[in-house]
Amino acid sequence: MAAAAPTPSPFVASTRRFAPRLRSLLPAAAMSSAAAAAASAPNPSSGAGEEVQAPPLPHSTLEIAGARQGILSGFSSLRAPYHAFPVFASNRHVETIFAAFTRSLPAVKLRRECLRAPDDGAVALDWVSGDDRALPRDAPVLILLPGLTGGSDDTYVRHMLLRARSKGWRGVVFNSRGCADSPVTTAKFYSASFTGDLRQVIDHVLGRYPLSNVYAVGWSLGANILVRYLGEESDKCPLSGAVSLCNPFNLVIADEDFHKGFNNIYDKALARALRNIFKKHSLLFEDMEGEYDIPKAANAKTVRDFDEGLTRVSFGFKSVDDYYSNSSSSDSIKNVCIPLLCIQADNDPIAPSRGIPREDIKANSNCLLIVTPKGGHLGWVAGDEAPFGCPWTDPIVMEYLEYLQNEKSSTAKNNISNEHQGVSEESAPHIAVHVQR
């Protein structure tokens, strides 16, 4: 099925109007932030005969754990300390809200493809338009999984699409059922535990680009779903690498914090977004029986209300607490068998730092963890493009993925070379070499 890509929401439109006015008020702060970052960065120039040594990594401003942390020493994006942007990154709530309302929305033309699921549901894939003509068939593919109710019109998603495209990667956004105007054709949305749609999407992408290495990046709930998928697939996972950002990991802990203090604002905002998606498709649910509480979902004041009335019943859980305790991706880390980078903010109000499965990440040689001192949730207003550009995480994510891709390419070339060396000159023309992707 094909459909037009979604149009920007009124929220995005208001952001575009507001952001330019705010930019004009911040030149001094922006310059001081940039100067501070430049002063902290290592100086590549030196006098003749002077030995220049790179600063030790990981940098002291970051918490880094995992067996593969040594690869970060070559990342140019990590050579300076983490500098949160002044004022707007001074408080985790201010940073979270500031990023949500004022981060720029890159113009990326998208082409929509809809997939029919085995249960007759549907998901929407938004591909960067023109990539099939501009990129080689073996270009690496990056699948993006937005957060709860998020989609291809979210600013952080667009920035990552733009960065991936600039590096010659093919990008596609996986919009879950009902998100970013993805069609809803059955009385079932999606959940933190459900990996069936993602599995179908990955298989579809691999079938479409059999010569390409495929990677995935997930944010927030999308990260939770992605990591659960990695754990379920374990050593059979067809992805070449993955990145998890702002992952709540432990949904029981996240739910506890969601009802405290200012966090109620996020809870109500997400509940409103869920209600809006539900109301567009409410006729599909009018004859639901059994444990469903459709009025509670339709009028949900909190995410927990929505999950109690609809989500947990749709996916076979006894209660909302049962749903949260059995849908956490923290339990999946130990089974991950492909390279995985997890980036979290220590002050994230929605994905609490105490929920990060640090010990499991350290124990798994495939996993790597970076925790920034600040960043809020989906904020990370820091780095060269702060305060209105891409999140601080984008350059690190892309460097990590490129490292994995180069590693894959180098291994493939070595395999081909070794196979040729082991074949006699007479028999070589009759041998077909197959490179595992």
Disulfide bonds with the S-S distance in Angstrom:
none
